[in-house]
């Protein structure tokens, strides 16, 4: 998989989902090198200390930047050199994967039952936090923008934590063939339409007020992480032969 990444890539829950699921399935098979991120724009944003899980994964996989080649154009020597280098990396990754797939699969050292129980508690925690933040926002929208800041940061932290846990458990589900009752996330899923309606109601205020715009950017990052984590959980029901 060669995801072509710009900053907007990280704003899309389904892009995040495909990144996480491919990486986890490849890791379970012992071939994580088959993920080769290609960064078109925004490479200065990709740092090891970035709290965004998707960003850190792209950094971990030692992404290839094609910015200069893209600026020079497909008829330039820079473009040809970059594409040859990328093709070489792809061939090397496939060769390495073939060797890895011939070896015994990695041994999983984890208590899956305990992890699933813990994840159920994580779901309840994020539901409670999300409800609290949404109620708080509904009461202060249209007032002092500074009152929105703590809730926005709480939602983002809750979203990032939930997404990270969903990705961790996804790898275990794929490796062990165990199932998880995704119905426990239904309550969280039911909150999303209300959150999106709340975001729609603030569009005018965001256009006219920079502090509100900055705060709602944080809020939207939290919503994106929540949706991404839910996409990961929902994917478990679609596995035709979980763990294979």
Order of alpha helices (4+ residues) and beta strands (2+ residues): beta-alpha-beta-alpha-beta-alpha-alpha-alpha-alpha-alpha-alpha-alpha
